[in-house]
Amino acid sequence: MSEIILETRDLTYLYGKDTPFQKTAVDGVSVSIRRGEFLGVIGHTGSGKSTLIQQFNGLLRPASGQVLLDGKDIWDEPRRIRAVRFRVGMVFQYPEHQLFEETVRQDISFGPRNMELSEEEIAKRVASAAEFTGLKPELLDKSPFELSGGEKRRAAIAGVIAMDPDVLVLDEPTAGLDPQGRDQLLDQIVAYHRRRNNTVILVSHSMEDIARVADRALVMNSGKAVMLDRIDRVFSRRAELESIGLRVPQITKIMSLLREKGYPVNASVLTVDQALDDLVPLLRKRGCIR
């Protein structure tokens, strides 16, 4: 069994607690996240995704329940919550809004400097994080506000990566990017995960993106965790997902419909390449292609 690095137990969060406007945003969520896995988090707007992940490093404090990092409740010693945030790095939606220093280099080095690392180690981490995210060296001494939208996004993510967190949490990191920019950023996140072998948690509205990069998926609905399983198993439950306002990747839906019509295909494929592996032999057998 894989080692658990991050766990929630009966986690609940309330907005407007003890007011007439009190609302339960996260409702009794218990999940276990494995060391080294790539976890996708999906759910419609208002399902509790962002509120859940902001409790992973103590940005929000739960009304009840626990968040455990390496088996220890992160709120056992509130004065140490800063150290937790170095270990569980958070990249928000539109992370370029996190940029504030005079140069890109200073922005990326902000986290490592607050970790009180040596200047030599800080320089190494800045260079490594810039390389991971595809930032050219000549951009490091520019103002972050001179960068393009995609470059700002990479600079903000590099600032979190430079802290070398055990868990990297990204909330809709590709929001607002064009298809090419989205694919490039996802490829860089995947490459980072493979090289570092740390835990990555990606929140996304794109089922295709989650299917492409994640090992498992956590599905949120009305503040509750309604599914947590391997990607193929989650997307094989098409009817259940559609009943809560989600959809499976288009290619998965097509293969599922073919299966329902009696064609001997795998209904749980996630990518076009996987579908072709099924369809080409079938079409050849029927004489449709050579």
C-alpha positions, 0 to 999 in steps of 0.5 A: 500500500502506498504511503499516505502523505496528506489526509483529511478526517471528517473535515468541515468548513463553514462560511459565515459561521454563527451568522444568518448567512452560515453555509457549509462549503465542505461537509465531512470530507475524509480523503487520503492522498498518497505520497508521489501521486498525481491527484485530480480534483473535479466538481462543478462551480461551488462544489467545495473544491477550492475551499477544501484545498485551501485547508490542506496548508492551513490557509483556512482553518476547519470548523471541525475535523482534521488535516493530517500531514505525515500523520500529524494534525497541522493545527496541533501547533498553530505557531508552526503553520508557516512551516506547513505552508512551505511543505504544502505549496499552493498555486491559486487560480490566476496565480499571476496576481501573486506577483509583487516583487521588482524582478522575476528573480526576486519574486521566485526567490521570495519563498526560499528566502523566507525559508532562511536558505543560503544565497547559494541554495536560493540561486540554485532553486530559482534557476531550477524552478525557472527551468522547470516552468520554461522561463528563459534566463533573460526574463529573470531580471525583468519586472514581472509586469513586463511579461506576457500573460503566460510568462507571468503564470509560469513565474508565479508557479516557479515561485511555489516550486522554488520552495520544493514543497512535498505537496504542490497544489494547483487551483485551475492553473491553466484558466484563461490560457489559450490551448497551446499555452494550456498544453505547454503548462500541463506538460511542464507540470507533468515533467516536474512531477515525474522528475521530483516524484512529489505529490501534485494535486490539480483542480480543474474544470477540464475533464480532458486535462485531468484524464491526461495527467492524473493517476486518481480523481477526487469528485466533489459535489455539494461540499462532499467527496462523492468519488475517489478512485483511479481515473479510468474507474471514475470516468467509467461512471458516466451516468453518475457524473452527468447527474451532478453536472459533470461530463466525462472526456469526449472520447470516453463518452464516444467509446461508452456509447459505442459499447452501449450499441454492442461494439466490443470496445473499451468504454473506459478509455481516456485518450484518443490514442487509447481509443485508436488502439481499440478501434483500428483492429476492430475496423480492420477486422470488419474490412473498413481499413487495411 
